[in-house]
Amino acid sequence: MRIPRAVYPAAAVVLLCIFAGLAAVVRTADARPTGPTAGASKVAGTVSARMVINRFRAVGKRVIGQGTVISTYKDAAGVTT
């Protein structure tokens, strides 16, 4: 049984809406502790990480996103490495 040609653009629009909805819901990770913190502690620095999706690939019945993870470290003086 053949799938009509009109189904492919409709499926693409549905997938695009799903990805846009998921992107609107995603927030950045909040790495702050939830419990009480010690008053005399000093922060050595902060680490931030993000992931850039380069492409999507079909592997069997799955869609795999392949990307690059980019992380930066900022020490207490504010120097980024």
All heavy atoms as TSV, in Angstrom:
chain	resi	resn	atom	element	x	y	z
A	1	MET	N	N	0.838	-1.177	0.000
A	1	MET	CA	C	0.000	0.000	0.000
A	1	MET	C	C	0.885	1.243	0.000
A	1	MET	O	O	1.791	1.371	0.805
A	1	MET	CB	C	-0.871	-0.028	1.252
A	1	MET	CG	C	-1.853	1.074	1.307
A	1	MET	SD	S	-3.043	0.673	2.605
A	1	MET	CE	C	-3.472	2.264	3.090
A	2	ARG	N	N	0.612	2.157	-0.897
A	2	ARG	CA	C	1.401	3.383	-0.996
A	2	ARG	C	C	0.841	4.474	-0.107
A	2	ARG	O	O	-0.358	4.586	0.078
A	2	ARG	CB	C	1.393	3.877	-2.439
A	2	ARG	CG	C	2.321	3.081	-3.314
A	2	ARG	CD	C	2.412	3.729	-4.644
A	2	ARG	NE	N	3.124	4.997	-4.511
A	2	ARG	CZ	C	3.993	5.437	-5.385
A	2	ARG	NH1	N	4.259	4.745	-6.443
A	2	ARG	NH2	N	4.594	6.580	-5.204
A	3	ILE	N	N	1.745	5.265	0.406
A	3	ILE	CA	C	1.355	6.401	1.237
A	3	ILE	C	C	1.215	7.623	0.324
A	3	ILE	O	O	2.117	7.906	-0.473
A	3	ILE	CB	C	2.414	6.659	2.321
A	3	ILE	CG1	C	2.545	5.428	3.218
A	3	ILE	CG2	C	2.070	7.883	3.129
A	3	ILE	CD1	C	3.667	5.515	4.200
A	4	PRO	N	N	0.104	8.347	0.417
A	4	PRO	CA	C	-0.074	9.524	-0.445
A	4	PRO	C	C	1.000	10.574	-0.187
A	4	PRO	O	O	1.540	10.692	0.909
A	4	PRO	CB	C	-1.454	10.059	-0.034
A	4	PRO	CG	C	-2.133	8.936	0.654
A	4	PRO	CD	C	-1.057	8.080	1.240
A	5	ARG	N	N	1.312	11.336	-1.223
A	5	ARG	CA	C	2.367	12.348	-1.118
A	5	ARG	C	C	2.035	13.459	-0.133
A	5	ARG	O	O	2.918	14.111	0.400
A	5	ARG	CB	C	2.640	12.967	-2.484
A	5	ARG	CG	C	3.376	12.046	-3.395
A	5	ARG	CD	C	3.683	12.755	-4.691
A	5	ARG	NE	N	4.565	11.928	-5.479
A	5	ARG	CZ	C	5.681	12.353	-5.998
A	5	ARG	NH1	N	6.047	13.591	-5.836
A	5	ARG	NH2	N	6.432	11.544	-6.697
A	6	ALA	N	N	0.773	13.700	0.109
A	6	ALA	CA	C	0.380	14.773	1.032
A	6	ALA	C	C	0.695	14.424	2.484
A	6	ALA	O	O	0.745	15.299	3.335
A	6	ALA	CB	C	-1.110	15.062	0.886
A	7	VAL	N	N	0.947	13.156	2.773
A	7	VAL	CA	C	1.225	12.741	4.151
A	7	VAL	C	C	2.604	13.210	4.595
A	7	VAL	O	O	2.790	13.590	5.752
A	7	VAL	CB	C	1.088	11.204	4.273
A	7	VAL	CG1	C	1.561	10.725	5.629
A	7	VAL	CG2	C	-0.350	10.786	4.027
A	8	TYR	N	N	3.573	13.207	3.698
A	8	TYR	CA	C	4.943	13.581	4.068
A	8	TYR	C	C	5.064	15.024	4.551
A	8	TYR	O	O	5.652	15.267	5.611
A	8	TYR	CB	C	5.901	13.307	2.906
A	8	TYR	CG	C	6.035	11.834	2.604
A	8	TYR	CD1	C	5.606	11.320	1.396
A	8	TYR	CD2	C	6.586	10.958	3.531
A	8	TYR	CE1	C	5.721	9.968	1.115
A	8	TYR	CE2	C	6.698	9.603	3.269
A	8	TYR	CZ	C	6.270	9.110	2.057
A	8	TYR	OH	O	6.388	7.776	1.801
A	9	PRO	N	N	4.533	16.016	3.852
A	9	PRO	CA	C	4.612	17.388	4.395
A	9	PRO	C	C	3.835	17.542	5.695
A	9	PRO	O	O	4.262	18.259	6.599
A	9	PRO	CB	C	4.005	18.262	3.291
A	9	PRO	CG	C	4.102	17.453	2.058
A	9	PRO	CD	C	4.023	16.027	2.477
A	10	ALA	N	N	2.703	16.852	5.800
A	10	ALA	CA	C	1.924	16.939	7.037
A	10	ALA	C	C	2.703	16.340	8.203
A	10	ALA	O	O	2.709	16.884	9.308
A	10	ALA	CB	C	0.588	16.224	6.867
A	11	ALA	N	N	3.395	15.228	7.967
A	11	ALA	CA	C	4.209	14.611	9.013
A	11	ALA	C	C	5.370	15.527	9.395
A	11	ALA	O	O	5.724	15.628	10.571
A	11	ALA	CB	C	4.721	13.252	8.561
A	12	ALA	N	N	5.958	16.193	8.414
A	12	ALA	CA	C	7.057	17.109	8.691
A	12	ALA	C	C	6.577	18.288	9.545
A	12	ALA	O	O	7.267	18.717	10.476
A	12	ALA	CB	C	7.670	17.615	7.390
A	13	VAL	N	N	5.392	18.799	9.264
A	13	VAL	CA	C	4.839	19.907	10.045
A	13	VAL	C	C	4.553	19.456	11.469
A	13	VAL	O	O	4.835	20.182	12.436
A	13	VAL	CB	C	3.569	20.461	9.366
A	13	VAL	CG1	C	2.818	21.411	10.283
A	13	VAL	CG2	C	3.923	21.155	8.066
A	14	VAL	N	N	4.024	18.251	11.638
A	14	VAL	CA	C	3.737	17.734	12.977
A	14	VAL	C	C	5.037	17.582	13.768
A	14	VAL	O	O	5.120	17.973	14.929
A	14	VAL	CB	C	2.972	16.393	12.889
A	14	VAL	CG1	C	2.923	15.705	14.238
A	14	VAL	CG2	C	1.568	16.628	12.354
A	15	LEU	N	N	6.074	17.015	13.149
A	15	LEU	CA	C	7.357	16.867	13.831
A	15	LEU	C	C	7.954	18.221	14.195
A	15	LEU	O	O	8.511	18.392	15.284
A	15	LEU	CB	C	8.336	16.078	12.966
A	15	LEU	CG	C	8.099	14.576	12.912
A	15	LEU	CD1	C	9.051	13.929	11.913
A	15	LEU	CD2	C	8.277	13.958	14.274
A	16	LEU	N	N	7.848	19.177	13.306
A	16	LEU	CA	C	8.363	20.516	13.580
A	16	LEU	C	C	7.636	21.151	14.768
A	16	LEU	O	O	8.270	21.760	15.635
A	16	LEU	CB	C	8.222	21.401	12.340
A	16	LEU	CG	C	8.771	22.811	12.447
A	16	LEU	CD1	C	10.275	22.762	12.661
A	16	LEU	CD2	C	8.440	23.600	11.219
A	17	CYS	N	N	6.333	20.965	14.838
A	17	CYS	CA	C	5.566	21.503	15.968
A	17	CYS	C	C	5.954	20.813	17.272
A	17	CYS	O	O	6.041	21.460	18.318
A	17	CYS	CB	C	4.072	21.343	15.714
A	17	CYS	SG	S	3.447	22.453	14.442
A	18	ILE	N	N	6.187	19.507	17.216
A	18	ILE	CA	C	6.599	18.779	18.415
A	18	ILE	C	C	7.951	19.287	18.901
A	18	ILE	O	O	8.140	19.549	20.093
A	18	ILE	CB	C	6.637	17.267	18.141
A	18	ILE	CG1	C	5.209	16.731	17.986
A	18	ILE	CG2	C	7.361	16.521	19.250
A	18	ILE	CD1	C	5.134	15.307	17.521
A	19	PHE	N	N	8.922	19.436	17.987
A	19	PHE	CA	C	10.246	19.922	18.377
A	19	PHE	C	C	10.174	21.356	18.911
A	19	PHE	O	O	10.852	21.705	19.871
A	19	PHE	CB	C	11.229	19.845	17.211
A	19	PHE	CG	C	11.704	18.457	16.917
A	19	PHE	CD1	C	11.677	17.970	15.630
A	19	PHE	CD2	C	12.155	17.633	17.931
A	19	PHE	CE1	C	12.105	16.693	15.360
A	19	PHE	CE2	C	12.587	16.344	17.660
A	19	PHE	CZ	C	12.565	15.874	16.383
A	20	ALA	N	N	9.341	22.200	18.306
A	20	ALA	CA	C	9.201	23.575	18.781
A	20	ALA	C	C	8.577	23.600	20.176
A	20	ALA	O	O	8.983	24.377	21.037
A	20	ALA	CB	C	8.358	24.386	17.804
A	21	GLY	N	N	7.599	22.737	20.403
A	21	GLY	CA	C	6.983	22.657	21.727
A	21	GLY	C	C	7.951	22.174	22.780
A	21	GLY	O	O	7.990	22.691	23.893
A	22	LEU	N	N	8.760	21.166	22.426
A	22	LEU	CA	C	9.754	20.676	23.373
A	22	LEU	C	C	10.819	21.727	23.654
A	22	LEU	O	O	11.279	21.863	24.786
A	22	LEU	CB	C	10.405	19.396	22.839
A	22	LEU	CG	C	9.513	18.154	22.847
A	22	LEU	CD1	C	10.221	16.999	22.165
A	22	LEU	CD2	C	9.119	17.786	24.253
A	23	ALA	N	N	11.219	22.469	22.644
A	23	ALA	CA	C	12.222	23.515	22.839
A	23	ALA	C	C	11.691	24.628	23.742
A	23	ALA	O	O	12.449	25.229	24.498
A	23	ALA	CB	C	12.652	24.090	21.492
A	24	ALA	N	N	10.395	24.885	23.681
A	24	ALA	CA	C	9.815	25.930	24.528
A	24	ALA	C	C	9.739	25.496	25.988
A	24	ALA	O	O	9.765	26.322	26.890
A	24	ALA	CB	C	8.423	26.292	24.019
A	25	VAL	N	N	9.667	24.183	26.220
A	25	VAL	CA	C	9.518	23.667	27.574
A	25	VAL	C	C	10.865	23.490	28.266
A	25	VAL	O	O	10.966	23.608	29.483
A	25	VAL	CB	C	8.754	22.322	27.539
A	25	VAL	CG1	C	8.722	21.668	28.896
A	25	VAL	CG2	C	7.342	22.550	27.033
A	26	VAL	N	N	11.912	23.246	27.502
A	26	VAL	CA	C	13.227	22.951	28.068
A	26	VAL	C	C	13.808	24.191	28.718
A	26	VAL	O	O	13.749	25.283	28.168
A	26	VAL	CB	C	14.178	22.442	26.959
A	26	VAL	CG1	C	15.582	22.284	27.479
A	26	VAL	CG2	C	13.672	21.130	26.420
A	27	ARG	N	N	14.362	24.004	29.913
A	27	ARG	CA	C	15.019	25.098	30.622
A	27	ARG	C	C	16.480	24.718	30.843
A	27	ARG	O	O	16.841	23.556	30.761
A	27	ARG	CB	C	14.368	25.343	31.977
A	27	ARG	CG	C	12.941	25.793	31.890
A	27	ARG	CD	C	12.401	26.175	33.233
A	27	ARG	NE	N	12.701	25.144	34.224
A	27	ARG	CZ	C	12.623	25.323	35.523
A	27	ARG	NH1	N	12.261	26.479	35.996
A	27	ARG	NH2	N	12.895	24.361	36.359
A	28	THR	N	N	17.301	25.691	31.187
A	28	THR	CA	C	18.694	25.405	31.492
A	28	THR	C	C	18.783	24.691	32.826
A	28	THR	O	O	17.946	24.881	33.707
A	28	THR	CB	C	19.534	26.694	31.549
A	28	THR	OG1	O	18.973	27.550	32.528
A	28	THR	CG2	C	19.555	27.382	30.207
A	29	ALA	N	N	19.804	23.879	32.986
A	29	ALA	CA	C	19.987	23.136	34.229
A	29	ALA	C	C	20.351	24.095	35.354
A	29	ALA	O	O	21.157	25.009	35.201
A	29	ALA	CB	C	21.076	22.095	34.057
A	30	ASP	N	N	19.765	23.884	36.501
A	30	ASP	CA	C	20.031	24.710	37.668
A	30	ASP	C	C	20.808	23.848	38.655
A	30	ASP	O	O	20.259	22.935	39.255
A	30	ASP	CB	C	18.725	25.205	38.271
A	30	ASP	CG	C	18.938	26.337	39.242
A	30	ASP	OD1	O	20.064	26.843	39.311
A	30	ASP	OD2	O	17.974	26.715	39.917
A	31	ALA	N	N	22.086	24.119	38.817
A	31	ALA	CA	C	22.954	23.265	39.611
A	31	ALA	C	C	23.077	23.734	41.058
A	31	ALA	O	O	23.992	23.331	41.759
A	31	ALA	CB	C	24.331	23.188	38.974
A	32	ARG	N	N	22.190	24.564	41.522
A	32	ARG	CA	C	22.255	25.024	42.907
A	32	ARG	C	C	21.798	23.929	43.858
A	32	ARG	O	O	20.860	23.213	43.560
A	32	ARG	CB	C	21.374	26.253	43.092
A	32	ARG	CG	C	21.982	27.476	42.471
A	32	ARG	CD	C	21.116	28.674	42.765
A	32	ARG	NE	N	20.727	29.185	41.451
A	32	ARG	CZ	C	19.611	29.813	41.197
A	32	ARG	NH1	N	18.742	30.030	42.130
A	32	ARG	NH2	N	19.357	30.240	39.992
A	33	PRO	N	N	22.438	23.808	45.015
A	33	PRO	CA	C	22.003	22.801	45.980
A	33	PRO	C	C	20.643	23.171	46.564
A	33	PRO	O	O	20.323	24.350	46.713
A	33	PRO	CB	C	23.095	22.812	47.045
A	33	PRO	CG	C	23.732	24.155	46.916
A	33	PRO	CD	C	23.608	24.552	45.466
A	34	THR	N	N	19.861	22.152	46.909
A	34	THR	CA	C	18.534	22.416	47.455
A	34	THR	C	C	18.542	22.527	48.968
A	34	THR	O	O	17.634	23.093	49.549
A	34	THR	CB	C	17.566	21.301	47.042
A	34	THR	OG1	O	18.095	20.050	47.489
A	34	THR	CG2	C	17.396	21.267	45.537
A	35	GLY	N	N	19.555	21.966	49.617
A	35	GLY	CA	C	19.615	21.989	51.074
A	35	GLY	C	C	20.315	23.230	51.581
A	35	GLY	O	O	20.750	24.098	50.826
A	36	PRO	N	N	20.440	23.340	52.905
A	36	PRO	CA	C	21.141	24.495	53.478
A	36	PRO	C	C	22.632	24.435	53.139
A	36	PRO	O	O	23.229	23.369	53.066
A	36	PRO	CB	C	20.911	24.347	54.976
A	36	PRO	CG	C	20.586	22.915	55.186
A	36	PRO	CD	C	19.946	22.435	53.925
A	37	THR	N	N	23.221	25.590	52.937
A	37	THR	CA	C	24.637	25.663	52.594
A	37	THR	C	C	25.413	26.245	53.762
A	37	THR	O	O	24.877	26.991	54.582
A	37	THR	CB	C	24.853	26.538	51.346
A	37	THR	OG1	O	24.344	27.838	51.613
A	37	THR	CG2	C	24.148	25.952	50.145
A	38	ALA	N	N	26.697	25.926	53.810
A	38	ALA	CA	C	27.557	26.457	54.873
A	38	ALA	C	C	27.851	27.921	54.578
A	38	ALA	O	O	28.114	28.300	53.445
A	38	ALA	CB	C	28.845	25.655	54.949
A	39	GLY	N	N	27.833	28.754	55.602
A	39	GLY	CA	C	28.036	30.181	55.412
A	39	GLY	C	C	29.475	30.546	55.090
A	39	GLY	O	O	29.734	31.544	54.453
A	40	ALA	N	N	30.469	29.751	55.533
A	40	ALA	CA	C	31.867	30.105	55.348
A	40	ALA	C	C	32.475	29.497	54.086
A	40	ALA	O	O	33.659	29.657	53.850
A	40	ALA	CB	C	32.665	29.643	56.559
A	41	SER	N	N	31.705	28.802	53.254
A	41	SER	CA	C	32.288	28.162	52.075
A	41	SER	C	C	32.519	29.186	50.973
A	41	SER	O	O	31.799	30.168	50.853
A	41	SER	CB	C	31.378	27.050	51.578
A	41	SER	OG	O	30.184	27.610	51.074
A	42	LYS	N	N	33.546	28.936	50.179
A	42	LYS	CA	C	33.852	29.784	49.038
A	42	LYS	C	C	33.659	28.976	47.769
A	42	LYS	O	O	33.926	27.787	47.727
A	42	LYS	CB	C	35.296	30.276	49.102
A	42	LYS	CG	C	35.535	31.287	50.187
A	42	LYS	CD	C	36.904	31.880	50.046
A	42	LYS	CE	C	37.121	32.975	51.063
A	42	LYS	NZ	N	38.423	33.609	50.901
A	43	VAL	N	N	33.219	29.646	46.729
A	43	VAL	CA	C	33.011	28.991	45.446
A	43	VAL	C	C	34.317	29.036	44.670
A	43	VAL	O	O	34.902	30.102	44.481
A	43	VAL	CB	C	31.884	29.685	44.655
A	43	VAL	CG1	C	31.734	29.085	43.285
A	43	VAL	CG2	C	30.586	29.614	45.426
A	44	ALA	N	N	34.798	27.863	44.256
A	44	ALA	CA	C	36.042	27.804	43.502
A	44	ALA	C	C	35.835	28.256	42.065
A	44	ALA	O	O	36.741	28.786	41.430
A	44	ALA	CB	C	36.605	26.385	43.529
A	45	GLY	N	N	34.666	28.063	41.539
A	45	GLY	CA	C	34.372	28.448	40.170
A	45	GLY	C	C	33.049	27.849	39.746
A	45	GLY	O	O	32.384	27.158	40.511
A	46	THR	N	N	32.662	28.116	38.512
A	46	THR	CA	C	31.421	27.560	37.985
A	46	THR	C	C	31.700	26.846	36.672
A	46	THR	O	O	32.576	27.245	35.898
A	46	THR	CB	C	30.370	28.656	37.747
A	46	THR	OG1	O	30.917	29.618	36.839
A	46	THR	CG2	C	29.981	29.343	39.035
A	47	VAL	N	N	30.935	25.792	36.449
A	47	VAL	CA	C	31.035	25.034	35.204
A	47	VAL	C	C	29.697	25.127	34.509
A	47	VAL	O	O	28.655	24.921	35.120
A	47	VAL	CB	C	31.378	23.555	35.484
A	47	VAL	CG1	C	31.376	22.755	34.195
A	47	VAL	CG2	C	32.708	23.434	36.178
A	48	SER	N	N	29.716	25.471	33.238
A	48	SER	CA	C	28.483	25.470	32.460
A	48	SER	C	C	28.681	24.555	31.259
A	48	SER	O	O	29.774	24.464	30.704
A	48	SER	CB	C	28.120	26.887	32.009
A	48	SER	OG	O	29.092	27.369	31.114
A	49	ALA	N	N	27.619	23.860	30.899
A	49	ALA	CA	C	27.675	22.939	29.768
A	49	ALA	C	C	26.437	23.118	28.919
A	49	ALA	O	O	25.357	23.412	29.429
A	49	ALA	CB	C	27.786	21.502	30.260
A	50	ARG	N	N	26.603	22.966	27.621
A	50	ARG	CA	C	25.469	23.008	26.707
A	50	ARG	C	C	25.702	22.002	25.598
A	50	ARG	O	O	26.842	21.589	25.348
A	50	ARG	CB	C	25.256	24.402	26.138
A	50	ARG	CG	C	26.389	24.906	25.298
A	50	ARG	CD	C	26.160	26.369	24.921
A	50	ARG	NE	N	27.316	26.911	24.229
A	50	ARG	CZ	C	27.341	27.155	22.925
A	50	ARG	NH1	N	26.282	26.928	22.191
A	50	ARG	NH2	N	28.423	27.625	22.361
A	51	MET	N	N	24.637	21.600	24.961
A	51	MET	CA	C	24.748	20.626	23.881
A	51	MET	C	C	24.153	21.215	22.626
A	51	MET	O	O	23.050	21.762	22.642
A	51	MET	CB	C	24.025	19.332	24.234
A	51	MET	CG	C	24.163	18.287	23.170
A	51	MET	SD	S	23.537	16.721	23.733
A	51	MET	CE	C	23.832	15.755	22.284
A	52	VAL	N	N	24.897	21.105	21.537
A	52	VAL	CA	C	24.455	21.588	20.241
A	52	VAL	C	C	24.158	20.365	19.385
A	52	VAL	O	O	25.032	19.527	19.180
A	52	VAL	CB	C	25.536	22.464	19.573
A	52	VAL	CG1	C	25.101	22.895	18.189
A	52	VAL	CG2	C	25.859	23.659	20.437
A	53	ILE	N	N	22.915	20.247	18.919
A	53	ILE	CA	C	22.543	19.128	18.055
A	53	ILE	C	C	22.973	19.482	16.634
A	53	ILE	O	O	22.510	20.457	16.053
A	53	ILE	CB	C	21.024	18.862	18.102
A	53	ILE	CG1	C	20.572	18.580	19.520
A	53	ILE	CG2	C	20.648	17.724	17.169
A	53	ILE	CD1	C	21.083	17.302	20.097
A	54	ASN	N	N	23.873	18.670	16.084
A	54	ASN	CA	C	24.380	18.919	14.737
A	54	ASN	C	C	23.480	18.310	13.666
A	54	ASN	O	O	23.276	18.902	12.611
A	54	ASN	CB	C	25.790	18.361	14.587
A	54	ASN	CG	C	26.770	19.047	15.514
A	54	ASN	OD1	O	26.612	20.213	15.829
A	54	ASN	ND2	N	27.753	18.326	15.978
A	55	ARG	N	N	22.960	17.115	13.931
A	55	ARG	CA	C	22.091	16.464	12.952
A	55	ARG	C	C	21.312	15.349	13.627
A	55	ARG	O	O	21.636	14.916	14.719
A	55	ARG	CB	C	22.903	15.896	11.788
A	55	ARG	CG	C	23.869	14.804	12.214
A	55	ARG	CD	C	24.654	14.301	11.034
A	55	ARG	NE	N	25.736	13.453	11.522
A	55	ARG	CZ	C	26.228	12.463	10.845
A	55	ARG	NH1	N	25.760	12.187	9.661
A	55	ARG	NH2	N	27.204	11.745	11.336
A	56	PHE	N	N	20.262	14.917	12.938
A	56	PHE	CA	C	19.466	13.788	13.379
A	56	PHE	C	C	19.685	12.648	12.399
A	56	PHE	O	O	19.879	12.872	11.200
A	56	PHE	CB	C	17.980	14.148	13.429
A	56	PHE	CG	C	17.644	15.090	14.536
A	56	PHE	CD1	C	17.541	16.445	14.308
A	56	PHE	CD2	C	17.442	14.624	15.817
A	56	PHE	CE1	C	17.239	17.315	15.323
A	56	PHE	CE2	C	17.146	15.485	16.843
A	56	PHE	CZ	C	17.042	16.829	16.598
A	57	ARG	N	N	19.654	11.428	12.919
A	57	ARG	CA	C	19.911	10.256	12.101
A	57	ARG	C	C	18.897	9.182	12.437
A	57	ARG	O	O	18.543	8.989	13.597
A	57	ARG	CB	C	21.293	9.732	12.448
A	57	ARG	CG	C	22.065	9.251	11.297
A	57	ARG	CD	C	23.428	8.880	11.740
A	57	ARG	NE	N	23.676	7.602	11.114
A	57	ARG	CZ	C	24.636	6.802	11.392
A	57	ARG	NH1	N	25.472	7.116	12.327
A	57	ARG	NH2	N	24.783	5.688	10.758
A	58	ALA	N	N	18.411	8.474	11.425
A	58	ALA	CA	C	17.495	7.364	11.645
A	58	ALA	C	C	18.316	6.092	11.807
A	58	ALA	O	O	19.119	5.740	10.952
A	58	ALA	CB	C	16.537	7.225	10.476
A	59	VAL	N	N	18.121	5.407	12.943
A	59	VAL	CA	C	18.787	4.137	13.201
A	59	VAL	C	C	17.679	3.138	13.525
A	59	VAL	O	O	17.145	3.120	14.631
A	59	VAL	CB	C	19.787	4.246	14.373
A	59	VAL	CG1	C	20.430	2.900	14.656
A	59	VAL	CG2	C	20.842	5.295	14.081
A	60	GLY	N	N	17.332	2.338	12.539
A	60	GLY	CA	C	16.221	1.412	12.723
A	60	GLY	C	C	14.928	2.188	12.889
A	60	GLY	O	O	14.554	2.984	12.034
A	61	LYS	N	N	14.228	1.973	14.003
A	61	LYS	CA	C	12.982	2.686	14.283
A	61	LYS	C	C	13.206	3.921	15.135
A	61	LYS	O	O	12.266	4.608	15.501
A	61	LYS	CB	C	12.005	1.757	15.006
A	61	LYS	CG	C	11.518	0.618	14.153
A	61	LYS	CD	C	10.511	-0.203	14.915
A	61	LYS	CE	C	9.968	-1.330	14.068
A	61	LYS	NZ	N	8.980	-2.132	14.806
A	62	ARG	N	N	14.438	4.217	15.468
A	62	ARG	CA	C	14.749	5.349	16.350
A	62	ARG	C	C	15.308	6.525	15.559
A	62	ARG	O	O	15.919	6.357	14.527
A	62	ARG	CB	C	15.787	4.943	17.385
A	62	ARG	CG	C	15.333	3.849	18.280
A	62	ARG	CD	C	16.402	3.498	19.245
A	62	ARG	NE	N	15.995	2.385	20.090
A	62	ARG	CZ	C	16.738	1.848	21.008
A	62	ARG	NH1	N	17.954	2.318	21.222
A	62	ARG	NH2	N	16.299	0.861	21.730
A	63	VAL	N	N	15.115	7.711	16.113
A	63	VAL	CA	C	15.739	8.919	15.583
A	63	VAL	C	C	16.763	9.361	16.614
A	63	VAL	O	O	16.428	9.637	17.767
A	63	VAL	CB	C	14.704	10.028	15.330
A	63	VAL	CG1	C	15.391	11.295	14.866
A	63	VAL	CG2	C	13.687	9.583	14.311
A	64	ILE	N	N	18.020	9.400	16.207
A	64	ILE	CA	C	19.123	9.714	17.102
A	64	ILE	C	C	19.638	11.116	16.774
A	64	ILE	O	O	19.913	11.431	15.631
A	64	ILE	CB	C	20.276	8.693	16.938
A	64	ILE	CG1	C	19.761	7.273	17.078
A	64	ILE	CG2	C	21.398	8.990	17.890
A	64	ILE	CD1	C	19.259	6.932	18.449
A	65	GLY	N	N	19.770	11.940	17.808
A	65	GLY	CA	C	20.355	13.259	17.632
A	65	GLY	C	C	21.842	13.202	17.937
A	65	GLY	O	O	22.242	12.761	19.008
A	66	GLN	N	N	22.655	13.606	16.998
A	66	GLN	CA	C	24.100	13.619	17.200
A	66	GLN	C	C	24.541	15.063	17.344
A	66	GLN	O	O	24.148	15.922	16.571
A	66	GLN	CB	C	24.819	12.958	16.025
A	66	GLN	CG	C	24.500	11.486	15.920
A	66	GLN	CD	C	25.213	10.831	14.759
A	66	GLN	OE1	O	25.551	11.474	13.792
A	66	GLN	NE2	N	25.420	9.542	14.878
A	67	GLY	N	N	25.363	15.307	18.371
A	67	GLY	CA	C	25.751	16.680	18.620
A	67	GLY	C	C	27.080	16.803	19.312
A	67	GLY	O	O	27.832	15.843	19.446
A	68	THR	N	N	27.345	18.006	19.761
A	68	THR	CA	C	28.595	18.343	20.420
A	68	THR	C	C	28.287	18.965	21.779
A	68	THR	O	O	27.408	19.816	21.876
A	68	THR	CB	C	29.376	19.363	19.568
A	68	THR	OG1	O	29.517	18.841	18.251
A	68	THR	CG2	C	30.739	19.645	20.150
A	69	VAL	N	N	29.003	18.527	22.794
A	69	VAL	CA	C	28.861	19.110	24.121
A	69	VAL	C	C	29.950	20.152	24.304
A	69	VAL	O	O	31.124	19.890	24.053
A	69	VAL	CB	C	28.970	18.033	25.218
A	69	VAL	CG1	C	28.921	18.660	26.597
A	69	VAL	CG2	C	27.865	17.010	25.051
A	70	ILE	N	N	29.560	21.344	24.715
A	70	ILE	CA	C	30.502	22.439	24.923
A	70	ILE	C	C	30.427	22.834	26.389
A	70	ILE	O	O	29.354	23.172	26.894
A	70	ILE	CB	C	30.154	23.639	24.025
A	70	ILE	CG1	C	30.197	23.210	22.562
A	70	ILE	CG2	C	31.108	24.799	24.289
A	70	ILE	CD1	C	29.600	24.213	21.626
A	71	SER	N	N	31.556	22.753	27.088
A	71	SER	CA	C	31.567	23.126	28.498
A	71	SER	C	C	32.636	24.185	28.735
A	71	SER	O	O	33.675	24.193	28.083
A	71	SER	CB	C	31.835	21.904	29.377
A	71	SER	OG	O	33.091	21.352	29.085
A	72	THR	N	N	32.334	25.080	29.665
A	72	THR	CA	C	33.287	26.133	30.024
A	72	THR	C	C	33.408	26.181	31.541
A	72	THR	O	O	32.458	25.883	32.258
A	72	THR	CB	C	32.835	27.505	29.512
A	72	THR	OG1	O	31.538	27.788	30.027
A	72	THR	CG2	C	32.820	27.558	28.001
A	73	TYR	N	N	34.589	26.543	32.009
A	73	TYR	CA	C	34.845	26.691	33.430
A	73	TYR	C	C	35.255	28.135	33.683
A	73	TYR	O	O	36.136	28.664	33.025
A	73	TYR	CB	C	35.962	25.745	33.883
A	73	TYR	CG	C	36.405	25.975	35.305
A	73	TYR	CD1	C	35.616	25.576	36.367
A	73	TYR	CD2	C	37.604	26.619	35.581
A	73	TYR	CE1	C	36.012	25.797	37.670
A	73	TYR	CE2	C	38.012	26.845	36.887
A	73	TYR	CZ	C	37.205	26.440	37.918
A	73	TYR	OH	O	37.592	26.667	39.207
A	74	LYS	N	N	34.602	28.771	34.646
A	74	LYS	CA	C	34.939	30.147	35.029
A	74	LYS	C	C	35.389	30.102	36.494
A	74	LYS	O	O	34.627	29.692	37.373
A	74	LYS	CB	C	33.731	31.049	34.866
A	74	LYS	CG	C	34.069	32.516	35.073
A	74	LYS	CD	C	32.849	33.400	34.890
A	74	LYS	CE	C	32.528	33.501	33.419
A	74	LYS	NZ	N	31.514	34.536	33.136
A	75	ASP	N	N	36.647	30.474	36.730
A	75	ASP	CA	C	37.162	30.424	38.101
A	75	ASP	C	C	36.655	31.611	38.929
A	75	ASP	O	O	35.897	32.438	38.436
A	75	ASP	CB	C	38.688	30.339	38.120
A	75	ASP	CG	C	39.360	31.550	37.497
A	75	ASP	OD1	O	38.665	32.515	37.191
A	75	ASP	OD2	O	40.586	31.512	37.346
A	76	ALA	N	N	37.038	31.648	40.199
A	76	ALA	CA	C	36.545	32.675	41.112
A	76	ALA	C	C	36.932	34.076	40.668
A	76	ALA	O	O	36.230	35.047	40.973
A	76	ALA	CB	C	37.063	32.409	42.520
A	77	ALA	N	N	38.033	34.206	39.943
A	77	ALA	CA	C	38.476	35.518	39.455
A	77	ALA	C	C	37.713	35.958	38.224
A	77	ALA	O	O	37.846	37.090	37.772
A	77	ALA	CB	C	39.972	35.489	39.171
A	78	GLY	N	N	36.934	35.059	37.627
A	78	GLY	CA	C	36.150	35.406	36.443
A	78	GLY	C	C	36.832	35.050	35.146
A	78	GLY	O	O	36.350	35.431	34.082
A	79	VAL	N	N	37.949	34.321	35.184
A	79	VAL	CA	C	38.669	33.943	33.973
A	79	VAL	C	C	38.046	32.682	33.407
A	79	VAL	O	O	37.888	31.676	34.096
A	79	VAL	CB	C	40.168	33.703	34.267
A	79	VAL	CG1	C	40.909	33.272	33.026
A	79	VAL	CG2	C	40.791	34.950	34.855
A	80	THR	N	N	37.658	32.728	32.134
A	80	THR	CA	C	37.028	31.592	31.473
A	80	THR	C	C	38.085	30.734	30.789
A	80	THR	O	O	38.945	31.256	30.099
A	80	THR	CB	C	36.008	32.070	30.432
A	80	THR	OG1	O	35.045	32.894	31.090
A	80	THR	CG2	C	35.316	30.900	29.777
A	81	THR	N	N	37.986	29.414	31.025
A	81	THR	CA	C	38.900	28.488	30.338
A	81	THR	C	C	38.111	27.449	29.596
A	81	THR	O	O	36.972	27.212	29.850
A	81	THR	CB	C	39.820	27.784	31.338
A	81	THR	OG1	O	39.022	27.111	32.314
A	81	THR	CG2	C	40.729	28.753	32.026
